[in-house]
Amino acid sequence: MLEREAFVPPLFLARRVLEQERRQRGRKVYSLHAPEVECIGKGKAHRPYEFGVKVSVATTVKHSAGGQFVTHAAALPGNPYDVAREELLTH
């Protein structure tokens, strides 16, 4: 019985892919191996969309002998608006 349960999540994702519409609003599956991937509108003519998850990386302002250091990194699922993302980081 355990073998059958292992197939439930991948089959659920496959069904979502088959049933979703091209111009569907809301959550869509863009990748079976990474279902958290989202469509991010970039607004650029040569590449209007990218797929992934937005991240926020904070670095030191000054360069030291070893270069800049990353002081904070966070994944921001849900494709938050840039102003909302800044508010998340300042609080």
Rosetta blueprint (number, residue, H / E / L):
1 M L
2 L H
3 E H
4 R H
5 E H
6 A H
7 F L
8 V H
9 P H
10 P H
11 L H
12 F H
13 L H
14 A H
15 R H
16 R H
17 V H
18 L H
19 E H
20 Q L
21 E L
22 R L
23 R L
24 Q L
25 R L
26 G L
27 R L
28 K L
29 V L
30 Y L
31 S L
32 L L
33 H L
34 A L
35 P L
36 E L
37 V L
38 E E
39 C E
40 I E
41 G E
42 K L
43 G L
44 K L
45 A L
46 H L
47 R L
48 P L
49 Y E
50 E E
51 F E
52 G E
53 V L
54 K E
55 V E
56 S E
57 V E
58 A E
59 T E
60 T L
61 V L
62 K L
63 H L
64 S E
65 A L
66 G L
67 G E
68 Q L
69 F L
70 V E
71 T E
72 H E
73 A E
74 A E
75 A E
76 L E
77 P L
78 G L
79 N L
80 P L
81 Y L
82 D H
83 V H
84 A H
85 R H
86 E H
87 E H
88 L H
89 L H
90 T H
91 H L
